[in-house]
Amino acid sequence: MSNIFAIAQKELKSYFVSPIAYALLAIYALISGWFSLIAIANFIEMSMQGGGPADLNGYVIAPVVSNAGVLSLFLIPMITMRLFAEEKRSGTIELLVTSPITDMEIILGKWFGAMAMYACILGVKLFCLSFTFLFGNPDWRPLATAYLGMFLQGGALLAIGMFISNTTKNQIVAGATTFGMALMFWTFDWATTFKSDGWAKVLAYLSLTAHFNSYARGVVDTKDTIYFLSVIAIGIFLTARSLESLRWRS
Amino acid sequence: MIKVEGVSKRYARFTAVDSVSFEVEKGQIVGFLGPNGAGKTTTMRILTCFLPPSEGKASVAGFDVLEQPMEVKKRIGYLPETPPLYPDMEVVEYLDFAGKLKGLRGADLAKRIDEVSAKTNIGDVQSKLIAKLSKGYRQRVGLAQALLHNPEILILDEPTSGLDPKQILETRQLIKGLAGDHTIILSTHILPEVEQTCERVVIISKGKLVATDTVDNLTNRMRGSENVGVEVEGRDGALDAKAVHQRLEQVSGVSKVILREEKNNRALFEVESLQGHHIRADLARTVVEGGFSLTELKAVGMSLEDVFLQLTGADQPAAAKETPNE
């Protein structure tokens, strides 16, 4: 357990000693602020038209949160691309693999480290949204479920991205592939626009959007939770197999 | 302490290590000698549980590398060919992380960091970024990492590569000082390094074990005869290389004379002596007395290739006897 913590700590630190963390946080703050601004402008207009304050949750928090899902598609590849690719390129993977720790400890350490970085980014969004609590009285519960959803979805994408990073020495390849995969997972449910049964239904079930949307609406569905947890498990499992295969191939 | 029995590492297209067997006893320093691409790194990676062997058995301190890798890893300190360093970390931060990976914590870890830093002489760069260190310092930080958990066995892959002569000397001294407490395998393609630091040598070439012997035995076999390069110039224009050749062959103690090069009125010979004969003075006298000018006389160092050839008992160049394996 303390080995996992040591690696997670090193991972999180490595984001902050390089410009990665600051770039990600700054970009996220900018975009997140812009989205919040638009949402609030929209909310004000609605309030003016309706003669009274409109629904803060519906007009501000819900759109900002569902945009966050899209934003994470772009950010997560940038978090995961270096996880293993960098260690493989610089040879430090030899230190990890020849140390008396298990592969699973390495993998979980890296995943938790990436999760911690992702949590820092989500913190920026929480800062933007905190103003709605300062000046209004929105319901905090849908926000809490939305955050749970963002964590689960982020965890799933981070696990997939970590696996992809383990398959290459090249960070750019890892990042681009992860981005492509994330976008595919995000848009799988578009299949239902022209077909409503069979494989289209299966694809739609695999889509991140459908599962994330219920959290954004304030609903915690066991089915969706199981979906995200299983994607996380699959990502971690594939990373473990891939790390093992490194030894047989290289 | 280390036992390698018939270990091979095969890939789809080539064999990196071909049924190599050797043993290393506790407290010994063993030099792992071979040209680049001989399979040194692969063998070391098998011993450190980084790669599994395709065939054969390897055990470290009585633990099999495939069956009990965790026990093996606990007992090994490993310095790969490129030191596994994180350029974004400070030296002390890096050692702290590496120590945690090896199971050290708290005061124990801090004490060990101080000890290995003193041993490897990196105390003055503790709070420097690794990215800013010179190659010599990086190598030593890598060595410090390998020593952190005070392992019984040290596996060092080319520990002196890229260092300047002074640092090489210091590193060799350091490694020598570690023997006794630690069992050490170090790889190198530099012959004098083995002579100066190691007690035993394991020589491999093209994945195959060529010889294992003590350094003394090996150097006797190599040093027994002397190779001398002789360049001769004719005094009055033309030079009869054949005549010189004959005269050189008649010098006592000479076993073989080879004409290497003939140009205008110059000729370059390589002369090999019999075991235990010193022939340079006699060669010089013979040439001058024969009425030729001696323009150069030098000891020809034996290349690693020559050593291999001698050890394998072949006298043709390696390329000629090698059979293509496609």
Interface residues (C-beta under 8 A of the other chain):
Chain A: S2 N3 A6 I7 K10 S14 V17 S18 S90 G91 T92 I93 E94 L95 L96 V97 T98 S99 P100 I101 T102 R247 W248 S250
Chain B: R45 T48 C49 F50 L51 P52 M70 K73 K74 I76 Y78 P80 E81 T82 P83 P84 L85 Y86 P87 D88 M89 F97 A98 K100 L101 K102 G103 R105 Q145
